[in-house]
Amino acid sequence: MYQEDVGMGESIYELIPRPVEPPLKNARYKSKFPGAIPPTFSTFGTTGTSKPNCTNISGHYLTPKEGEHQYKKSHATMGTTGNSNNPSQMLRKHEKEPVLPAPSKFEYTGDKKLGVPKKEEKPMMGVRSNKNFITANAVENILAQPKKAVKDTDWTKKPTYGKTPSYLKKVKKEISEEYNYIRAVQEQQQDAGPPGMRLLSEDERLTLIDQLKAKWDNINQEYQRSSTLALFNLDTIGKVKRKEQYEAQLAQIEKDIEKLSKKFIWVKDDEDFGGYY
């Protein structure tokens, strides 16, 4: 029976604790790349430099060559350089704000108002005045001086009534002087004229127009006679050219008459139009 119990797996030796062997740990991993070197295509430490958006593009880790203009902020990682990350050294809330002095106790120094009357204090009742207000009012009105009546102002008796104000005279004078100055400048420009030119007189202008009209009549008569004779017989070149010559002369004389119809005409000083036409 004893042997059967032993065969079931229970033994007194199991009550003795066995030594526990600690598990074997693997060796700590350590990278072969230095920790101070940025990894390939890192985006840290490129602000404000002439480098592109990333560093260590070539993958150097033994002797990295990043060129010139290296830039690294003193607080770009975790606080200032050499910070021990001690919580007691961290900046606290409202630590840099100025400390205001403690408020002093207010003390009233002026005269205090009278307090509210208590319910036991009753006001004075039945106080009357001996003044006769009816008699006093009558005496005041009897002794009062009458008010002086305000006279209406008669504006027609003023010394300046119906006269032109002085400021209006001044304005009219300034306007008149300005018009006279403009008129004098225009006349001076008309009289002066271009250099080496003179203004054609009215008699000369009318004489030239009459001569042009007379010449136009003579040429027109010749043109009418030649066109009547050769109305149906323009068979030669000479007749056609003669007809065109008459028409050109008439058109030119009409243009000259139109130019002479202007009011002011300037001509050269050495030209004489007495017998020009």
MIDOSE-1310 file (N, C-alpha, C; in nm, 2 decimals, decimal comma, always signed):
residues 277
myqe	+0,08/-0,12/+0,00/+0,00/+0,00/+0,00/+0,09/+0,13/+0,00; +0,20/+0,12/+0,07/+0,29/+0,23/+0,08/+0,36/+0,25/-0,05; +0,39/+0,14/-0,12/+0,46/+0,15/-0,25/+0,36/+0,21/-0,35; +0,23/+0,18/-0,34/+0,14/+0,24/-0,44/+0,13/+0,39/-0,42
dvgm	+0,13/+0,44/-0,29/+0,13/+0,59/-0,27/+0,25/+0,66/-0,32; +0,37/+0,59/-0,31/+0,49/+0,65/-0,37/+0,48/+0,65/-0,52; +0,42/+0,56/-0,57/+0,41/+0,55/-0,72/+0,32/+0,66/-0,77; +0,23/+0,72/-0,69/+0,14/+0,82/-0,74/+0,21/+0,96/-0,76
gesi	+0,34/+0,98/-0,72/+0,42/+1,10/-0,75/+0,43/+1,19/-0,62; +0,39/+1,16/-0,51/+0,40/+1,23/-0,39/+0,52/+1,18/-0,31; +0,61/+1,27/-0,26/+0,73/+1,23/-0,19/+0,76/+1,34/-0,09; +0,82/+1,30/+0,02/+0,86/+1,39/+0,12/+0,97/+1,48/+0,08
yeli	+1,05/+1,43/-0,02/+1,16/+1,51/-0,07/+1,11/+1,64/-0,15; +0,99/+1,63/-0,19/+0,94/+1,75/-0,26/+0,92/+1,87/-0,17; +0,92/+1,85/-0,04/+0,90/+1,96/+0,05/+1,02/+2,04/+0,07; +1,14/+2,00/+0,03/+1,26/+2,07/+0,04/+1,27/+2,16/-0,09
prpv	+1,28/+2,30/-0,07/+1,29/+2,39/-0,18/+1,42/+2,37/-0,26; +1,41/+2,37/-0,39/+1,52/+2,35/-0,47/+1,58/+2,49/-0,51; +1,70/+2,50/-0,54/+1,76/+2,63/-0,58/+1,71/+2,67/-0,72; +1,68/+2,80/-0,73/+1,63/+2,85/-0,86/+1,74/+2,91/-0,94
eppl	+1,76/+2,87/-1,05/+1,87/+2,92/-1,14/+1,82/+3,04/-1,21; +1,89/+3,15/-1,21/+1,85/+3,27/-1,28/+1,85/+3,25/-1,43; +1,76/+3,31/-1,51/+1,76/+3,29/-1,65/+1,88/+3,36/-1,71; +1,93/+3,31/-1,81/+2,05/+3,37/-1,88/+2,00/+3,48/-1,97
knar	+2,06/+3,60/-1,96/+2,03/+3,72/-2,04/+2,12/+3,73/-2,16; +2,05/+3,78/-2,26/+2,13/+3,80/-2,38/+2,22/+3,92/-2,37; +2,33/+3,93/-2,44/+2,42/+4,04/-2,43/+2,35/+4,17/-2,48; +2,38/+4,28/-2,41/+2,31/+4,41/-2,45/+2,35/+4,45/-2,59
yksk	+2,25/+4,50/-2,66/+2,27/+4,54/-2,80/+2,34/+4,68/-2,80; +2,44/+4,69/-2,88/+2,51/+4,81/-2,90/+2,54/+4,83/-3,04; +2,49/+4,95/-3,09/+2,50/+4,97/-3,24/+2,65/+5,00/-3,27; +2,68/+4,97/-3,39/+2,82/+4,99/-3,44/+2,84/+5,14/-3,48
fpga	+2,72/+5,21/-3,50/+2,73/+5,35/-3,54/+2,74/+5,44/-3,42; +2,82/+5,55/-3,43/+2,82/+5,64/-3,31/+2,69/+5,71/-3,29; +2,66/+5,74/-3,17/+2,53/+5,80/-3,13/+2,53/+5,95/-3,16; +2,64/+6,01/-3,17/+2,65/+6,16/-3,19/+2,63/+6,19/-3,34
ippt	+2,64/+6,10/-3,43/+2,63/+6,12/-3,57/+2,48/+6,11/-3,61; +2,43/+6,21/-3,69/+2,29/+6,20/-3,73/+2,27/+6,08/-3,83; +2,16/+6,02/-3,83/+2,14/+5,91/-3,93/+2,13/+5,96/-4,07; +2,13/+5,87/-4,16/+2,13/+5,91/-4,30/+1,99/+5,98/-4,33
fstf	+2,00/+6,09/-4,41/+1,88/+6,17/-4,44/+1,81/+6,22/-4,32; +1,88/+6,27/-4,22/+1,82/+6,32/-4,10/+1,78/+6,47/-4,13; +1,67/+6,51/-4,07/+1,61/+6,64/-4,09/+1,64/+6,73/-3,97; +1,72/+6,69/-3,88/+1,75/+6,77/-3,76/+1,88/+6,86/-3,79
gttg	+1,87/+6,98/-3,73/+1,99/+7,07/-3,74/+2,02/+7,13/-3,87; +1,91/+7,15/-3,96/+1,94/+7,21/-4,09/+1,87/+7,35/-4,10; +1,81/+7,40/-3,99/+1,74/+7,53/-4,00/+1,85/+7,64/-4,00; +1,83/+7,73/-4,09/+1,92/+7,85/-4,10/+2,05/+7,82/-4,16
tskp	+2,07/+7,71/-4,23/+2,19/+7,68/-4,30/+2,17/+7,67/-4,45; +2,28/+7,66/-4,52/+2,28/+7,65/-4,67/+2,26/+7,51/-4,71; +2,24/+7,41/-4,62/+2,22/+7,27/-4,66/+2,08/+7,25/-4,71; +2,06/+7,13/-4,77/+1,92/+7,10/-4,81/+1,84/+7,06/-4,69
nctn	+1,72/+7,00/-4,71/+1,63/+6,96/-4,61/+1,68/+6,85/-4,52; +1,78/+6,78/-4,55/+1,83/+6,67/-4,48/+1,98/+6,66/-4,48; +2,04/+6,59/-4,38/+2,18/+6,58/-4,36/+2,23/+6,44/-4,38; +2,36/+6,42/-4,38/+2,43/+6,29/-4,39/+2,37/+6,21/-4,51
isgh	+2,36/+6,27/-4,62/+2,30/+6,20/-4,74/+2,39/+6,09/-4,79; +2,52/+6,11/-4,77/+2,61/+6,01/-4,83/+2,62/+5,89/-4,74; +2,57/+5,90/-4,61/+2,58/+5,78/-4,52/+2,71/+5,76/-4,45; +2,79/+5,86/-4,44/+2,92/+5,85/-4,36/+2,89/+5,85/-4,22
yltp	+2,96/+5,76/-4,15/+2,94/+5,76/-4,00/+3,07/+5,75/-3,93; +3,18/+5,72/-4,00/+3,31/+5,73/-3,93/+3,37/+5,87/-3,93; +3,38/+5,93/-4,05/+3,43/+6,06/-4,06/+3,33/+6,14/-4,15; +3,22/+6,18/-4,10/+3,12/+6,24/-4,18/+3,17/+6,38/-4,23
kege	+3,14/+6,41/-4,36/+3,18/+6,53/-4,42/+3,05/+6,60/-4,47; +3,01/+6,70/-4,39/+2,89/+6,77/-4,43/+2,92/+6,91/-4,49; +3,04/+6,95/-4,50/+3,07/+7,08/-4,56/+3,07/+7,19/-4,46; +3,06/+7,31/-4,51/+3,07/+7,43/-4,42/+2,92/+7,46/-4,37
hqyk	+2,92/+7,57/-4,29/+2,79/+7,63/-4,24/+2,72/+7,53/-4,16; +2,78/+7,46/-4,07/+2,71/+7,37/-3,98/+2,64/+7,45/-3,87; +2,52/+7,41/-3,83/+2,44/+7,49/-3,74/+2,37/+7,39/-3,64; +2,38/+7,43/-3,52/+2,31/+7,35/-3,42/+2,27/+7,44/-3,30
ksha	+2,15/+7,44/-3,27/+2,10/+7,52/-3,16/+2,13/+7,46/-3,03; +2,15/+7,55/-2,93/+2,18/+7,50/-2,80/+2,07/+7,44/-2,72; +1,94/+7,47/-2,76/+1,82/+7,42/-2,69/+1,74/+7,33/-2,79; +1,80/+7,28/-2,90/+1,72/+7,21/-3,00/+1,68/+7,07/-2,96
tmgt	+1,74/+7,01/-2,86/+1,71/+6,87/-2,83/+1,62/+6,87/-2,70; +1,68/+6,86/-2,58/+1,61/+6,85/-2,46/+1,66/+6,95/-2,36; +1,63/+7,08/-2,37/+1,67/+7,18/-2,28/+1,81/+7,23/-2,31; +1,87/+7,30/-2,22/+2,00/+7,36/-2,24/+2,11/+7,25/-2,24
tgns	+2,23/+7,28/-2,29/+2,34/+7,19/-2,29/+2,38/+7,15/-2,15; +2,40/+7,03/-2,12/+2,44/+6,98/-1,99/+2,33/+6,98/-1,89; +2,20/+6,98/-1,93/+2,09/+6,98/-1,84/+2,08/+6,84/-1,78; +2,07/+6,83/-1,65/+2,06/+6,70/-1,58/+1,92/+6,65/-1,57
nnps	+1,82/+6,73/-1,63/+1,68/+6,68/-1,62/+1,63/+6,66/-1,48; +1,68/+6,75/-1,39/+1,63/+6,74/-1,25/+1,50/+6,82/-1,24; +1,39/+6,75/-1,19/+1,26/+6,82/-1,18/+1,27/+6,95/-1,10; +1,36/+6,95/-1,00/+1,37/+7,07/-0,91/+1,43/+7,19/-0,99
qmlr	+1,49/+7,17/-1,10/+1,56/+7,27/-1,18/+1,47/+7,32/-1,30; +1,35/+7,26/-1,31/+1,27/+7,29/-1,43/+1,19/+7,43/-1,40; +1,16/+7,49/-1,50/+1,08/+7,62/-1,49/+0,94/+7,59/-1,44; +0,90/+7,66/-1,34/+0,76/+7,64/-1,29/+0,67/+7,75/-1,34
khek	+0,54/+7,72/-1,32/+0,44/+7,81/-1,37/+0,44/+7,95/-1,30; +0,44/+8,06/-1,37/+0,44/+8,19/-1,32/+0,56/+8,23/-1,24; +0,67/+8,15/-1,27/+0,80/+8,18/-1,19/+0,86/+8,31/-1,23; +0,85/+8,35/-1,36/+0,92/+8,47/-1,41/+0,83/+8,59/-1,40
epvl	+0,71/+8,58/-1,36/+0,62/+8,69/-1,35/+0,66/+8,78/-1,23; +0,65/+8,91/-1,24/+0,69/+9,00/-1,12/+0,59/+8,97/-1,00; +0,65/+8,98/-0,89/+0,57/+8,96/-0,76/+0,51/+9,09/-0,72; +0,38/+9,10/-0,71/+0,32/+9,23/-0,67/+0,32/+9,24/-0,52
paps	+0,33/+9,36/-0,46/+0,33/+9,37/-0,32/+0,19/+9,34/-0,26; +0,19/+9,30/-0,14/+0,06/+9,26/-0,08/-0,03/+9,39/-0,06; -0,16/+9,38/-0,08/-0,24/+9,50/-0,07/-0,25/+9,54/+0,08; -0,25/+9,67/+0,09/-0,26/+9,73/+0,23/-0,40/+9,75/+0,27
kfey	-0,43/+9,76/+0,39/-0,57/+9,77/+0,44/-0,62/+9,91/+0,42; -0,74/+9,92/+0,36/-0,79/+10,06/+0,33/-0,85/+10,12/+0,46; -0,82/+10,24/+0,48/-0,87/+10,32/+0,59/-0,94/+10,44/+0,54; -1,06/+10,47/+0,58/-1,13/+10,59/+0,54/-1,10/+10,70/+0,63
tgdk	-1,05/+10,81/+0,58/-1,00/+10,93/+0,66/-1,10/+11,05/+0,65; -1,20/+11,05/+0,55/-1,29/+11,16/+0,54/-1,40/+11,16/+0,65; -1,49/+11,26/+0,64/-1,60/+11,27/+0,72/-1,70/+11,16/+0,69; -1,75/+11,09/+0,78/-1,84/+10,98/+0,76/-1,99/+11,04/+0,75
klgv	-2,07/+10,97/+0,67/-2,21/+11,01/+0,66/-2,28/+10,97/+0,78; -2,39/+11,05/+0,80/-2,47/+11,01/+0,92/-2,54/+10,88/+0,90; -2,55/+10,81/+1,01/-2,61/+10,68/+1,00/-2,76/+10,68/+0,98; -2,81/+10,57/+0,94/-2,96/+10,56/+0,92/-3,03/+10,57/+1,06
pkke	-3,13/+10,66/+1,06/-3,20/+10,67/+1,19/-3,26/+10,54/+1,24; -3,26/+10,52/+1,36/-3,31/+10,39/+1,42/-3,47/+10,40/+1,42; -3,52/+10,28/+1,44/-3,67/+10,28/+1,44/-3,73/+10,35/+1,56; -3,65/+10,36/+1,67/-3,70/+10,43/+1,79/-3,70/+10,58/+1,77
ekpm	-3,62/+10,63/+1,68/-3,61/+10,78/+1,66/-3,72/+10,82/+1,57; -3,81/+10,91/+1,61/-3,93/+10,95/+1,54/-3,90/+11,09/+1,49; -3,94/+11,13/+1,36/-3,92/+11,27/+1,32/-4,01/+11,36/+1,39; -3,97/+11,49/+1,38/-4,06/+11,60/+1,44/-4,18/+11,62/+1,35
mgvr	-4,30/+11,61/+1,42/-4,43/+11,62/+1,35/-4,49/+11,75/+1,39; -4,58/+11,81/+1,30/-4,66/+11,93/+1,34/-4,58/+12,06/+1,34; -4,47/+12,07/+1,27/-4,39/+12,19/+1,27/-4,46/+12,28/+1,16; -4,49/+12,40/+1,19/-4,56/+12,50/+1,10/-4,48/+12,63/+1,10
snkn	-4,49/+12,70/+0,99/-4,43/+12,83/+0,97/-4,53/+12,94/+0,99; -4,49/+13,06/+1,04/-4,58/+13,17/+1,06/-4,58/+13,27/+0,94; -4,51/+13,24/+0,83/-4,50/+13,32/+0,72/-4,63/+13,32/+0,64; -4,69/+13,44/+0,60/-4,81/+13,45/+0,52/-4,76/+13,45/+0,37
fita	-4,77/+13,35/+0,31/-4,71/+13,34/+0,17/-4,79/+13,43/+0,07; -4,93/+13,45/+0,10/-5,01/+13,53/+0,01/-4,96/+13,68/+0,02; -4,95/+13,73/+0,14/-4,91/+13,87/+0,16/-4,76/+13,89/+0,11; -4,67/+13,79/+0,14/-4,54/+13,81/+0,09/-4,53/+13,81/-0,06
nave	-4,61/+13,73/-0,13/-4,61/+13,72/-0,27/-4,66/+13,85/-0,33; -4,77/+13,91/-0,26/-4,82/+14,04/-0,31/-4,72/+14,15/-0,30; -4,65/+14,16/-0,18/-4,55/+14,26/-0,16/-4,44/+14,25/-0,26; -4,39/+14,13/-0,29/-4,28/+14,11/-0,39/-4,32/+14,16/-0,52
nila	-4,45/+14,14/-0,57/-4,49/+14,18/-0,70/-4,51/+14,33/-0,71; -4,55/+14,39/-0,59/-4,57/+14,54/-0,59/-4,44/+14,61/-0,60; -4,34/+14,56/-0,53/-4,21/+14,63/-0,52/-4,12/+14,59/-0,64; -4,16/+14,49/-0,72/-4,08/+14,45/-0,84/-4,08/+14,56/-0,95
qpkk	-3,96/+14,57/-1,01/-3,94/+14,67/-1,12/-4,00/+14,61/-1,25; -4,07/+14,69/-1,33/-4,13/+14,64/-1,45/-4,02/+14,61/-1,55; -4,03/+14,51/-1,63/-3,93/+14,47/-1,73/-3,94/+14,56/-1,85; -3,83/+14,60/-1,90/-3,82/+14,69/-2,02/-3,86/+14,61/-2,15
avkd	-3,94/+14,67/-2,23/-3,98/+14,61/-2,35/-3,87/+14,61/-2,45; -3,85/+14,50/-2,52/-3,75/+14,49/-2,62/-3,79/+14,55/-2,75; -3,72/+14,65/-2,80/-3,76/+14,72/-2,92/-3,72/+14,64/-3,04; -3,80/+14,64/-3,14/-3,77/+14,57/-3,27/-3,67/+14,65/-3,34
tdwt	-3,57/+14,59/-3,40/-3,46/+14,65/-3,47/-3,51/+14,69/-3,61; -3,50/+14,82/-3,64/-3,53/+14,87/-3,77/-3,41/+14,86/-3,86; -3,40/+14,75/-3,95/-3,29/+14,73/-4,03/-3,27/+14,83/-4,14; -3,38/+14,90/-4,17/-3,37/+15,00/-4,28/-3,30/+15,13/-4,24
kkpt	-3,28/+15,15/-4,11/-3,21/+15,26/-4,06/-3,06/+15,24/-4,04; -3,02/+15,12/-4,07/-2,87/+15,09/-4,05/-2,80/+15,17/-4,16; -2,68/+15,22/-4,13/-2,60/+15,30/-4,23/-2,56/+15,22/-4,35; -2,55/+15,08/-4,34/-2,51/+15,00/-4,46/-2,63/+14,94/-4,53
ygkt	-2,75/+14,98/-4,50/-2,87/+14,92/-4,56/-2,88/+14,96/-4,71; -2,90/+14,86/-4,79/-2,91/+14,89/-4,94/-2,78/+14,91/-5,01; -2,66/+14,90/-4,94/-2,53/+14,92/-5,00/-2,46/+14,78/-5,03; -2,38/+14,79/-5,13/-2,31/+14,66/-5,17/-2,20/+14,64/-5,06
psyl	-2,19/+14,52/-5,01/-2,09/+14,49/-4,91/-1,95/+14,51/-4,96; -1,86/+14,54/-4,87/-1,72/+14,57/-4,91/-1,66/+14,44/-4,97; -1,69/+14,33/-4,91/-1,62/+14,20/-4,96/-1,67/+14,17/-5,10; -1,80/+14,21/-5,13/-1,84/+14,18/-5,27/-1,78/+14,27/-5,37
kkvk	-1,75/+14,39/-5,33/-1,68/+14,48/-5,42/-1,54/+14,43/-5,45; -1,48/+14,38/-5,34/-1,34/+14,33/-5,36/-1,34/+14,21/-5,45; -1,44/+14,12/-5,44/-1,44/+14,00/-5,53/-1,47/+14,05/-5,67; -1,56/+14,14/-5,70/-1,59/+14,19/-5,83/-1,46/+14,25/-5,89
keis	-1,39/+14,33/-5,81/-1,27/+14,39/-5,86/-1,16/+14,29/-5,90; -1,15/+14,19/-5,82/-1,05/+14,08/-5,86/-1,09/+14,01/-5,99; -1,22/+13,98/-6,00/-1,27/+13,91/-6,13/-1,24/+14,00/-6,25; -1,27/+14,13/-6,24/-1,25/+14,22/-6,35/-1,11/+14,23/-6,39
eeyn	-1,02/+14,24/-6,29/-0,87/+14,25/-6,32/-0,83/+14,12/-6,38; -0,88/+14,01/-6,34/-0,84/+13,88/-6,41/-0,88/+13,87/-6,55; -1,01/+13,92/-6,58/-1,06/+13,92/-6,72/-0,98/+14,02/-6,81; -0,94/+14,13/-6,75/-0,86/+14,23/-6,83/-0,72/+14,17/-6,86
yira	-0,67/+14,10/-6,76/-0,53/+14,04/-6,78/-0,54/+13,94/-6,89; -0,64/+13,85/-6,89/-0,65/+13,75/-6,99/-0,67/+13,81/-7,13; -0,76/+13,91/-7,14/-0,78/+13,98/-7,26/-0,66/+14,05/-7,32; -0,58/+14,11/-7,23/-0,46/+14,17/-7,28/-0,35/+14,07/-7,33
vqeq	-0,35/+13,95/-7,26/-0,26/+13,85/-7,30/-0,30/+13,80/-7,44; -0,43/+13,78/-7,46/-0,48/+13,73/-7,59/-0,45/+13,83/-7,70; -0,47/+13,96/-7,68/-0,45/+14,06/-7,78/-0,30/+14,07/-7,81; -0,22/+14,05/-7,70/-0,07/+14,06/-7,73/-0,02/+13,94/-7,81
qqda	-0,08/+13,83/-7,79/-0,04/+13,71/-7,87/-0,09/+13,73/-8,01; -0,21/+13,79/-8,03/-0,25/+13,81/-8,17/-0,17/+13,91/-8,24; -0,13/+14,02/-8,17/-0,05/+14,12/-8,23/+0,09/+14,08/-8,26; +0,14/+14,00/-8,17/+0,28/+13,96/-8,18/+0,30/+13,87/-8,30
gppg	+0,23/+13,76/-8,30/+0,24/+13,67/-8,42/+0,37/+13,60/-8,42; +0,39/+13,50/-8,52/+0,51/+13,43/-8,53/+0,62/+13,53/-8,58; +0,75/+13,49/-8,55/+0,86/+13,58/-8,59/+0,87/+13,58/-8,75; +0,89/+13,70/-8,80/+0,90/+13,72/-8,95/+0,77/+13,72/-9,02
mrll	+0,66/+13,73/-8,95/+0,53/+13,73/-9,01/+0,45/+13,86/-8,97; +0,36/+13,89/-9,05/+0,27/+14,01/-9,02/+0,12/+13,97/-9,04; +0,04/+14,04/-8,98/-0,11/+14,02/-8,99/-0,16/+14,08/-9,11; -0,23/+14,00/-9,20/-0,29/+14,06/-9,32/-0,40/+14,15/-9,29
sede	-0,40/+14,27/-9,35/-0,50/+14,37/-9,32/-0,64/+14,32/-9,38; -0,74/+14,38/-9,34/-0,88/+14,35/-9,39/-0,89/+14,39/-9,53; -0,83/+14,51/-9,57/-0,85/+14,55/-9,71/-0,77/+14,46/-9,80; -0,65/+14,42/-9,76/-0,58/+14,32/-9,85/-0,65/+14,19/-9,86
rltl	-0,71/+14,14/-9,75/-0,78/+14,01/-9,75/-0,90/+14,02/-9,85; -0,98/+14,13/-9,84/-1,10/+14,14/-9,93/-1,05/+14,16/-10,08; -0,94/+14,23/-10,10/-0,89/+14,25/-10,23/-0,85/+14,11/-10,29; -0,78/+14,03/-10,21/-0,74/+13,90/-10,26/-0,86/+13,81/-10,29
idql	-0,96/+13,82/-10,21/-1,08/+13,74/-10,23/-1,15/+13,78/-10,36; -1,16/+13,91/-10,39/-1,22/+13,96/-10,51/-1,14/+13,92/-10,63; -1,01/+13,93/-10,63/-0,93/+13,89/-10,74/-0,94/+13,74/-10,77; -0,94/+13,66/-10,66/-0,96/+13,51/-10,68/-1,10/+13,48/-10,74
kakw	-1,20/+13,55/-10,70/-1,33/+13,52/-10,76/-1,33/+13,56/-10,91; -1,27/+13,67/-10,94/-1,26/+13,71/-11,08/-1,19/+13,61/-11,17; -1,07/+13,57/-11,11/-1,00/+13,46/-11,18/-1,07/+13,34/-11,20; -1,15/+13,30/-11,09/-1,23/+13,18/-11,10/-1,34/+13,19/-11,21
dnin	-1,40/+13,31/-11,22/-1,50/+13,33/-11,33/-1,44/+13,32/-11,47; -1,32/+13,37/-11,49/-1,25/+13,37/-11,62/-1,22/+13,22/-11,66; -1,16/+13,15/-11,56/-1,12/+13,01/-11,59/-1,25/+12,93/-11,61; -1,35/+12,96/-11,54/-1,48/+12,88/-11,55/-1,54/+12,90/-11,69
qeyq	-1,53/+13,03/-11,74/-1,59/+13,06/-11,87/-1,51/+12,98/-11,98; -1,38/+12,98/-11,97/-1,30/+12,90/-12,07/-1,33/+12,75/-12,06; -1,34/+12,71/-11,93/-1,37/+12,56/-11,91/-1,51/+12,53/-11,97; -1,61/+12,62/-11,96/-1,74/+12,59/-12,01/-1,74/+12,59/-12,16
rsst	-1,66/+12,68/-12,22/-1,66/+12,68/-12,37/-1,59/+12,56/-12,42; -1,48/+12,52/-12,36/-1,40/+12,40/-12,41/-1,48/+12,27/-12,39; -1,55/+12,26/-12,28/-1,63/+12,14/-12,25/-1,75/+12,13/-12,34; -1,81/+12,25/-12,38/-1,93/+12,25/-12,47/-1,89/+12,20/-12,61
lalf	-1,77/+12,25/-12,65/-1,73/+12,22/-12,79/-1,68/+12,07/-12,79; -1,62/+12,02/-12,68/-1,57/+11,88/-12,69/-1,65/+11,79/-12,59; -1,78/+11,82/-12,58/-1,86/+11,74/-12,49/-1,87/+11,60/-12,54; -1,89/+11,58/-12,67/-1,90/+11,45/-12,73/-1,78/+11,42/-12,82
nldt	-1,67/+11,50/-12,80/-1,56/+11,47/-12,90/-1,43/+11,49/-12,82; -1,41/+11,41/-12,71/-1,28/+11,40/-12,64/-1,20/+11,29/-12,70; -1,15/+11,31/-12,82/-1,09/+11,21/-12,89/-0,94/+11,22/-12,89; -0,88/+11,33/-12,84/-0,74/+11,35/-12,83/-0,69/+11,36/-12,69
igkv	-0,56/+11,33/-12,67/-0,51/+11,34/-12,53/-0,50/+11,49/-12,49; -0,47/+11,58/-12,58/-0,46/+11,72/-12,54/-0,59/+11,77/-12,49; -0,71/+11,74/-12,55/-0,83/+11,78/-12,50/-0,86/+11,73/-12,36; -0,83/+11,61/-12,33/-0,85/+11,55/-12,20/-0,76/+11,62/-12,09
krke	-0,63/+11,64/-12,13/-0,55/+11,71/-12,03/-0,59/+11,85/-12,00; -0,63/+11,92/-12,11/-0,68/+12,06/-12,09/-0,80/+12,07/-12,00; -0,89/+11,97/-12,02/-1,01/+11,97/-11,93/-0,97/+11,94/-11,78; -0,88/+11,85/-11,76/-0,83/+11,82/-11,62/-0,76/+11,94/-11,56
qyea	-0,68/+12,02/-11,65/-0,61/+12,13/-11,60/-0,71/+12,24/-11,55; -0,81/+12,27/-11,63/-0,91/+12,37/-11,58/-0,98/+12,32/-11,45; -1,01/+12,20/-11,44/-1,07/+12,15/-11,31/-0,98/+12,16/-11,19; -0,85/+12,14/-11,21/-0,75/+12,15/-11,10/-0,74/+12,30/-11,06
qlaq	-0,73/+12,39/-11,16/-0,72/+12,53/-11,13/-0,84/+12,58/-11,05; -0,96/+12,54/-11,09/-1,08/+12,58/-11,02/-1,08/+12,53/-10,88; -1,04/+12,41/-10,86/-1,04/+12,35/-10,72/-0,94/+12,42/-10,63; -0,82/+12,46/-10,69/-0,72/+12,53/-10,61/-0,77/+12,67/-10,57
iekd	-0,83/+12,74/-10,66/-0,88/+12,87/-10,63/-0,99/+12,87/-10,52; -1,08/+12,76/-10,52/-1,18/+12,75/-10,42/-1,11/+12,72/-10,28; -1,00/+12,65/-10,28/-0,93/+12,63/-10,15/-0,87/+12,76/-10,10; -0,81/+12,84/-10,19/-0,75/+12,96/-10,15/-0,86/+13,06/-10,09
iekl	-0,97/+13,06/-10,16/-1,08/+13,15/-10,10/-1,12/+13,10/-9,97; -1,13/+12,98/-9,94/-1,17/+12,92/-9,81/-1,06/+12,96/-9,71; -0,94/+12,96/-9,74/-0,83/+12,99/-9,64/-0,84/+13,14/-9,61; -0,87/+13,23/-9,71/-0,88/+13,37/-9,69/-1,01/+13,41/-9,61
skkf	-1,10/+13,32/-9,59/-1,22/+13,35/-9,52/-1,20/+13,35/-9,37; -1,08/+13,32/-9,32/-1,05/+13,32/-9,17/-1,04/+13,47/-9,13; -1,05/+13,49/-9,00/-1,04/+13,62/-8,94/-0,90/+13,68/-8,94; -0,81/+13,59/-8,89/-0,67/+13,63/-8,88/-0,58/+13,55/-8,97
iwvk	-0,51/+13,62/-9,06/-0,42/+13,55/-9,15/-0,28/+13,61/-9,14; -0,18/+13,53/-9,12/-0,04/+13,57/-9,11/+0,03/+13,54/-9,24; +0,11/+13,65/-9,28/+0,19/+13,63/-9,40/+0,33/+13,68/-9,37; +0,42/+13,66/-9,47/+0,56/+13,71/-9,45/+0,56/+13,86/-9,47
dded	+0,66/+13,92/-9,40/+0,68/+14,06/-9,41/+0,71/+14,12/-9,55; +0,79/+14,04/-9,62/+0,84/+14,09/-9,75/+0,74/+14,06/-9,87; +0,63/+14,00/-9,84/+0,53/+13,96/-9,95/+0,43/+14,08/-9,97; +0,41/+14,11/-10,09/+0,31/+14,21/-10,13/+0,20/+14,14/-10,22
fggy	+0,08/+14,15/-10,17/-0,03/+14,09/-10,25/-0,11/+14,19/-10,33; -0,05/+14,30/-10,36/-0,13/+14,40/-10,43/-0,18/+14,35/-10,57; -0,08/+14,30/-10,64/-0,12/+14,25/-10,78/-0,08/+14,10/-10,79; -0,09/+14,02/-10,69/-0,05/+13,88/-10,69/-0,13/+13,80/-10,79
y	-0,26/+13,83/-10,78/-0,35/+13,75/-10,87/-0,39/+13,84/-10,99
